[in-house]
Amino acid sequence: MIFEDLLRAIRESPFFHGMALEEQMLLARLGRVDVHPAGGVLFRPGETPSALYLVLDGVVEVCREESSEVGLQPVAYLGEGSTVSESKVLTGTALNSLAHFPAGGTTLQWPRPVLLRHLYSSRDLALHYLQRLARRLEGTIADLGAHSGSNLRGRLDHFDLPAILQTVVDSGATGVLEILDAEDKNFGAIHTSSRMVGRILCGRLEGSEAFLEILNSPPENGTFRFSNLAVAPETDTYRQVQPLLLEAARVQDEFAHFADTVPETALLQPATRRLAWRGGIDADLVEEIWHQLSAQTCGWGVLAELLPFSRGQIALTVRDMLLSGVLNVDRDHEITNDEPALGG
């Protein structure tokens, strides 16, 4: 990278923002650019911090061991402009995290001896560094370090989407997490503010159904990106993300088991002429499924394309209707692409 690009990256980083230009220029000269392959590791648990890192490109996944049973789990994602190990590089305390680039990336890094020598020799840099660490401890800087536009992005097959969302929400940032398909078209969006989630959209779905669709049926070869917004939309109603994540995990587990048992193309049809339903699930959805199948039999995959509910919710409702004897399934007859869908 050319010197001007390094200087711009330092200037736009929240950690170095506001530093005197002379100090920024000196940091650009002292730093070293490293390109990391997919899976490239910055540091591992137990290692002594060797450098301060500024992320120039890519997303760093930070993992910690929550317990010996589950091992290392993602706890944070750091995008462009974020700094890594800014406090422990000073103290020399052993690291307790794994930091790596799942999809590869680039860093500007300052080896610990170089950084310490410069801190000792520059009162301005030392004071700025101390102020930033103090403000971060006070919680006035979001964990994402994301007051500068879109700086958290990556491919879904390299990252855990629930962990990405939890990181964004925990940062307290006001913005939108967008999910894009393989053609870079919008698949869904989740708005965040004040450690809560607001408007959730996925195609024609909204709210909790859109959330289930985004988390449980993300696009193949899709990507994500988080962008900051200056002000949260006033019309949004915000809610806690944890109950939504727990419900999505429950639906995903049950959905995966059902999809293995009953393929989405297996022919479904009403078992009786009249619907007699006394189950506890959404009666309106049950009636819609019943009426669609009464008009023309099809698989639950087609139902998911027609009805304003997530694939997981429709599949599990079909499961409950099968268990109650309301529907029958013909596993020997599957809908093919040559057969017309409903309304065809």
C-alpha positions in Angstrom: 0.0 0.0 0.0 1.2 3.5 -0.7 2.0 5.9 2.2 -1.1 8.1 1.6 -3.4 5.0 2.0 -1.8 4.0 5.3 -2.1 7.6 6.6 -5.7 7.7 5.6 -6.4 4.4 7.3 -4.8 5.6 10.5 -6.6 8.9 10.4 -10.0 7.2 9.8 -9.5 4.7 12.6 -11.6 5.6 15.7 -8.7 4.7 17.9 -6.3 7.1 16.3 -8.9 9.8 15.3 -8.0 13.2 16.5 -4.2 12.5 16.8 -1.8 15.2 15.6 -1.0 14.8 11.9 2.8 14.5 12.7 2.1 11.6 15.0 -0.1 9.9 12.4 2.6 10.3 9.7 5.2 8.8 12.0 3.0 5.8 12.8 2.5 5.2 9.1 6.2 5.1 8.6 6.8 2.8 11.6 4.1 0.3 10.8 4.4 -2.9 8.7 1.7 -4.1 6.3 0.9 -7.8 6.5 -1.4 -9.8 4.2 -3.1 -12.7 5.9 -4.5 -15.8 4.0 -7.9 -17.3 4.9 -7.5 -18.7 8.4 -4.5 -16.5 9.1 -3.9 -16.2 12.9 -2.8 -13.0 14.6 -2.4 -14.6 18.0 -3.5 -17.6 20.1 -4.5 -18.1 23.8 -1.5 -18.1 26.1 0.8 -16.1 23.7 2.5 -12.9 24.7 1.2 -10.0 22.7 3.8 -9.1 20.0 2.2 -6.2 18.2 -0.6 -3.7 17.9 -2.8 -4.3 14.9 -4.9 -2.0 12.7 -7.3 -3.9 10.4 -7.0 -2.5 6.9 -9.1 -5.1 5.1 -11.2 -8.1 6.1 -12.8 -9.2 9.4 -11.0 -10.5 12.4 -12.9 -13.2 14.4 -12.0 -13.2 18.1 -12.7 -16.5 19.9 -12.5 -17.4 23.6 -13.0 -20.6 25.5 -16.3 -20.2 27.4 -15.8 -23.7 29.0 -13.6 -26.8 28.5 -16.7 -28.6 27.1 -17.4 -26.3 24.2 -13.9 -25.0 23.5 -13.2 -21.8 21.6 -16.3 -19.9 20.5 -16.6 -16.6 18.5 -17.2 -13.7 20.8 -16.5 -10.7 18.6 -15.9 -9.6 15.0 -13.6 -6.6 14.2 -13.8 -4.9 10.8 -11.8 -2.3 8.9 -10.5 0.5 11.1 -10.6 -1.6 14.3 -7.5 -2.0 16.5 -6.6 -5.3 18.1 -4.7 -5.9 21.4 -4.2 -2.2 22.1 -4.2 -2.7 25.9 -2.3 -6.0 26.3 0.4 -4.9 24.0 1.3 -2.4 26.6 1.1 -4.6 29.7 2.6 -7.7 28.1 -0.1 -9.9 29.8 -0.7 -13.3 28.1 -3.6 -13.3 25.7 -6.7 -15.3 26.4 -8.2 -15.2 22.9 -7.7 -16.5 19.4 -7.8 -13.8 16.8 -7.8 -14.8 13.1 -9.0 -13.9 9.6 -11.6 -16.6 8.5 -11.6 -15.1 5.0 -8.2 -13.5 4.9 -7.3 -9.8 5.4 -4.7 -7.2 5.8 -3.3 -5.4 8.8 -1.0 -2.5 9.6 1.0 -3.6 12.7 3.5 -2.1 15.0 5.8 -4.6 16.9 5.6 -4.2 20.6 9.2 -2.9 21.0 8.6 -0.3 18.3 5.3 0.9 19.8 6.7 1.1 23.4 9.8 3.0 22.2 7.6 5.5 20.4 5.2 5.9 23.4 8.2 6.6 25.7 9.6 9.2 23.3 6.4 11.0 22.3 4.3 12.7 25.1 1.5 13.5 22.6 1.1 9.9 21.4 1.3 8.5 25.0 -1.4 11.0 26.1 -3.7 10.2 23.1 -3.2 6.4 23.7 -4.1 6.7 27.3 -7.2 8.8 26.6 -8.5 6.3 24.1 -8.0 3.4 26.4 -9.8 5.3 29.2 -12.7 6.1 27.0 -13.0 2.5 25.8 -13.1 1.4 29.4 -15.8 3.9 30.1 -17.8 2.3 27.2 -18.0 5.5 25.1 -16.5 3.8 22.1 -18.5 1.0 20.6 -16.9 -2.4 20.4 -17.1 -2.3 16.6 -15.1 1.0 16.6 -17.7 1.8 13.9 -18.4 5.5 13.7 -17.0 5.6 10.2 -19.5 4.0 7.8 -19.4 0.4 6.6 -16.5 -1.4 8.2 -17.8 -4.9 9.1 -18.3 -7.2 6.1 -17.6 -10.8 5.0 -18.8 -14.0 3.4 -21.4 -16.0 5.3 -19.7 -19.3 4.7 -16.7 -18.0 6.7 -18.6 -16.5 9.7 -21.3 -17.5 12.2 -24.2 -15.2 11.5 -25.7 -15.3 15.0 -22.3 -14.3 16.5 -22.0 -11.5 14.0 -25.5 -10.2 15.0 -24.7 -10.5 18.7 -21.5 -8.6 18.2 -23.2 -5.8 16.4 -26.0 -5.6 19.0 -23.6 -5.7 22.0 -21.6 -2.8 20.5 -24.6 -0.5 20.9 -24.1 0.8 17.4 -27.0 2.4 15.5 -27.0 0.9 12.0 -28.2 -1.9 9.8 -26.8 -5.4 9.2 -27.5 -6.3 5.6 -27.5 -9.8 4.2 -26.8 -10.0 0.4 -27.2 -13.0 -2.0 -24.5 -14.3 -4.3 -25.4 -11.6 -6.9 -25.0 -8.9 -4.2 -28.7 -8.3 -4.1 -30.4 -7.5 -0.8 -31.8 -10.7 1.0 -32.6 -9.2 4.4 -31.8 -6.5 6.8 -31.7 -6.1 10.6 -31.7 -2.6 12.2 -29.9 -2.2 15.5 -29.7 0.6 18.1 -28.9 0.8 21.9 -28.1 -2.9 22.1 -31.5 -3.9 20.7 -32.9 -4.9 17.2 -35.5 -2.9 15.4 -36.9 -3.2 11.9 -36.3 -6.7 10.4 -37.0 -7.3 6.7 -36.5 -10.3 4.4 -38.3 -10.1 1.1 -42.0 -9.8 1.9 -41.5 -10.9 5.5 -41.2 -8.6 8.5 -40.4 -8.9 12.2 -39.8 -12.3 13.8 -40.7 -14.2 10.6 -38.1 -12.2 8.7 -35.6 -12.9 11.5 -36.2 -16.6 11.3 -35.7 -16.6 7.6 -32.5 -14.6 7.7 -30.9 -16.8 10.5 -32.2 -20.2 9.4 -32.3 -19.9 5.6 -29.5 -17.5 4.5 -28.6 -17.3 0.8 -25.9 -19.6 -0.5 -22.6 -17.9 -1.1 -24.1 -14.8 0.5 -22.3 -12.0 2.3 -23.0 -9.6 5.1 -22.2 -6.0 5.8 -22.8 -3.6 8.7 -23.3 0.1 8.1 -23.7 2.8 10.7 -26.7 5.2 10.6 -26.6 8.6 12.1 -30.1 8.3 13.6 -32.3 5.2 14.2 -35.6 5.3 12.3 -38.2 6.8 14.6 -40.9 4.3 13.6 -39.0 1.2 14.7 -40.0 -0.8 17.7 -36.9 -2.2 19.4 -36.7 -5.5 21.2 -34.1 -7.7 22.9 -32.1 -9.9 20.5 -31.5 -12.9 22.8 -35.1 -14.3 22.8 -35.1 -14.1 19.0 -31.8 -15.9 18.8 -33.0 -18.6 21.1 -36.2 -19.1 19.1 -34.2 -19.2 15.8 -31.9 -21.9 17.3 -34.9 -24.0 18.4 -36.6 -23.6 15.0 -33.4 -24.4 13.2 -32.8 -27.7 15.1 -36.4 -28.9 14.6 -36.5 -27.7 11.0 -33.3 -29.6 10.1 -34.6 -32.8 11.5 -38.0 -32.4 9.8 -36.4 -31.5 6.4 -34.3 -34.7 6.6 -37.5 -36.7 7.2 -39.9 -35.0 4.8 -38.2 -33.4 1.7 -39.6 -30.1 0.6 -40.7 -31.6 -2.6 -42.7 -34.5 -1.1 -46.4 -34.3 -2.0 -48.7 -33.0 0.7 -52.5 -33.3 0.7 -55.4 -32.9 3.1 -56.3 -36.1 5.0 -59.9 -35.2 5.4 -62.5 -33.1 3.5 -62.9 -30.6 6.4 -60.2 -29.0 8.6 -60.6 -30.0 12.3 -57.8 -28.3 14.1 -57.4 -27.9 17.9 -53.6 -27.4 18.0 -51.9 -24.6 19.9 -49.9 -23.2 16.9 -50.9 -20.4 14.7 -54.5 -21.3 13.5 -54.3 -18.7 10.7 -51.2 -20.4 9.2 -52.8 -23.8 9.5 -55.9 -22.6 7.6 -53.8 -21.0 4.9 -51.8 -24.2 4.4 -55.0 -26.3 4.4 -56.7 -24.0 1.8 -53.6 -24.0 -0.4 -53.3 -27.8 -0.4 -57.1 -28.2 -0.9 -56.7 -26.1 -4.1 -53.7 -28.0 -5.3 -51.3 -30.5 -3.7 -47.7 -29.5 -3.5 -44.6 -29.8 -1.3 -43.9 -27.6 1.7 -41.1 -25.9 -0.2 -43.7 -24.4 -2.6 -45.9 -23.4 0.4 -42.9 -21.4 1.7 -42.7 -19.5 -1.6 -46.4 -18.6 -1.5 -47.2 -17.8 2.1 -45.9 -14.8 4.2 -44.1 -17.0 6.7 -40.5 -18.2 7.1 -39.5 -21.6 5.7 -38.8 -22.9 9.1 -42.2 -21.8 10.5 -44.1 -23.3 7.6 -42.1 -26.6 7.7 -42.8 -27.0 11.4 -46.5 -26.2 11.1 -46.7 -28.8 8.3 -44.9 -31.2 10.7 -47.5 -30.6 13.4 -50.4 -31.0 10.9 -48.9 -34.3 9.8 -48.6 -35.5 13.4 -52.2 -34.5 14.1 -53.5 -36.5 11.1 -54.7 -33.3 9.3 -52.3 -33.8 6.3 -50.9 -36.8 4.5 -47.5 -37.0 2.8 -46.7 -39.1 -0.3 -42.9 -39.5 -0.1 -42.9 -41.6 -3.3 -44.3 -38.7 -5.3 -42.2 -35.5 -5.3 -42.9 -32.3 -7.1 -40.4 -31.7 -9.9 -39.4 -28.5 -11.7 -41.5 -29.6 -14.6 -44.7 -29.7 -12.6 -46.6 -26.4 -12.2 -46.7 -24.8 -8.8 -49.9 -23.4 -7.3 -51.4 -20.8 -9.6 -49.3 -22.0 -12.5 
